[in-house]
């Protein structure tokens, strides 16, 4: 028991894995600036089961990143997860994309007074983020601030301010402050879901597939009629 398919599509990385009892069996992911989730997601899922030689009917649950992040990526990932949940009559588990990023992140800082901001691009100078301490305990809830000097002034009491993920890349040249460290190499990955989703499975913290939708945070963009 505890065989879970984890799906993460909130950013340009399309990532899936099979895990059992909180341990990874197989992992597949691909990253592209073209956001190719629609073309690749089902192929990557198929590869997992082919390589592991595990039948998809053996799944006990499917887990998915709920967002925030890419509108299209989230919609594709959640649709796939809900479809599998319904077809196989198995529970649906969700995990927010910011939590996934921090759980995957390797805390290389030894500074106990550091604060960490996993970041997903929200366009312009805004990002989806939340803050965490060195132990990966959440300090602030998910929000979508503009990253500027005013934002930083709220956190200058910390000895180190760490921006994590591809959303942090655009701030590399913006700030001249020795307290700030930017790690834009860290990409979001379904590997950050494995321990968390297994615990949710054990506690039976499941979503209602009839009502579950991605957490976009911002309104979904629409095309205005001319």
N, C-alpha and C positions, 0 to 999 in steps of 0.2 A: 504494500500500500504506500501511497505518497508519491506516485509517479505523476509529475507535473510538466506540462509544456508551458514555458515562459516566453512571452512575446514583448519586445520593446521596439517601438517605431516612432518615438516622439521627436527624434532629430533626424539628421541625414543618414544615420546608421540604422540599418535594418538588422535586428539581432534576435535570435531565437536560441533556446536550448531545451534539452530534456534533462530533468533532474529527478532524483529519487531520494526521499528522506533527507532533503537539504544538501545533496551532493550532485555535482554535474556529471551527466553521462556523456552527452554530446553537445557541442556548441557550434553554431554557424552565425556569421555576421558579415555584412558587406556595407561599405560606406561610400556614398557618392553625392556630389554636389547637385546632381540631377534628381535626387529623391526618388529612387527607383523601387520603392516599397511595393507598388502595385504589380510590378513585373517579377520581383524576387521573393516576396514573402512566402508564397505557397511552395515555391521551388525549394527554399531553404528548409521549410518544415518537412517536406517530403524527404530531403536528404538526411535529416535527423533520424527518421524512422528506418530508412534504407540502410544507413551506415550502422546504426545500433542494433538492427535486426529485431526491433521491438514493434509489435503491432500497435497501430494507433488506438485500437479498441481496448488496449491495456491501460490507457490514460485514466487517472483518477480525478484530474482537474486540469483546467487551462487557466493561465494567469496572464494578465496584460497590463501594460503601462496605461494609466488613465489620463496622463497629461500633467501639466500643460506642455505645449510644444507645437510642432508642425500640425496644422489643421488637417491636411490631407493624410499625413503619416498616421496620426492618431485614429482618424476615421477608418483607415484601411486595417490597422491592427485590431481595433475594437470589433470591427465587423467580422474579421476572421475568427477572433476568439469567441464571440457570441455564436457564430455559426457552428463552431466545433462543440461548444457547450450544449447547444440545442440538439445537434445531430447525434451526439454520443450520450446525451442525458447525464452530463457530469457538471460539477460546480464550476462557476466562474469566479476568479479571484482578481482583485485589482490592486495596483500599487502606484503611487504617484511618481512621476518621472524625476523629480528633484531628489526624492528619497532613494530612488534607484541609483542615481549618480553618486551620492555620498556613500552609500553602502559599498559600491564598487571601488571607491577611491582609496588609494594606499596612503595613509596618513604618515607622510615622511617627516612632518614637522615634530620637533620635540618640545616646542614652545607651548606650555600649558595655558598660556594666555593668548592663544591664537584663535581666530574666528574664521570659519570656512563658508564660502558662498558658491554652491554649485549653480551654474548659470546656463540657461537655454535662451538663445536669441529670440527677442520679441520685436526686433526691428528698431530702427533709429538708435537711440542710446539706452533703450529699455531692455531688460532681461526678466525672465521668470526665474525667481530665486527664493531661497530661504536660508537661514543661517544656522550653523552647527558649531559645537565646541569640538575639542580634540578627541572626545569620546564618541563622537557622532550623535550626540544628543541635540535635538532641535531647540534652537533659541527663539527664532521668529518663524511664523507661518509663511506659506507661499504668498508672494506678492509680486508686483511687476513695476519696480521703481525705475526711475531714470538714474543711471549711475553717474554722479557728478560730485563735486566737492561738498555739497550739502548732504548728500547721502553718506559720504565718508565721515563727515563730522560726527555722525551718530555712533561711530565705532572706533574712534581714535583712542579710546581707553585700552584697546587691545594692543598687544605688542606686535602682532603679525596679523595681516588681513589677506586671506588667500582666496583668489578668484579661480574657480575650477570649471573646466569644460569649454566646448567650442564657443559658447556665448561670451566667454571672457576675452576672446581673441581681439575684439575691436577696441579693447581698452589698453592694449600693450603700450601704445605710444601716448596715451592721454594723461597719465598721472606721473608726476615726479616725486614719489614718496617712498622712502626706504622701507616703510612698513608693509607695502603692498607687494604681494607675490602673485604672479599670474601663471597658472598651469593650464594652458589651452590644449595640451596634448590629450588630456583625459577625456575620452568619449563615453557617451552613455551606452550601456550594454546590458543585455538581459542577465549577464552574470551577477549583476547587483541585486537581482530579484530572488535568487535561489533560496537563501536562508529564510528570508522574510515571508515568501509565499508559502513555504512549507509550514511555518508556524501558523499562518492564517488558515491553512488547510486543517491542521490539527485542532484549531479552535473553532473550526466551521464558520469562519467569517467570510461568507460568500455574498456575491452580488445577485440581485434579481435581474435576469437577462432581459426581461420585458421592459425594464425602466432604466437600465444602466446605459449611460452615454459618456463620451470623453469629457474630461474637465479641461475646456479650452481656456478658461480664465477670461480671455477677451472674447468679444462677440465674433462669431464666424463671419468672415468677409463675404460680402455679397456684391453682385454686379448691379449697379443702378441702371434703370431704364432711361434711355435718352428721350 
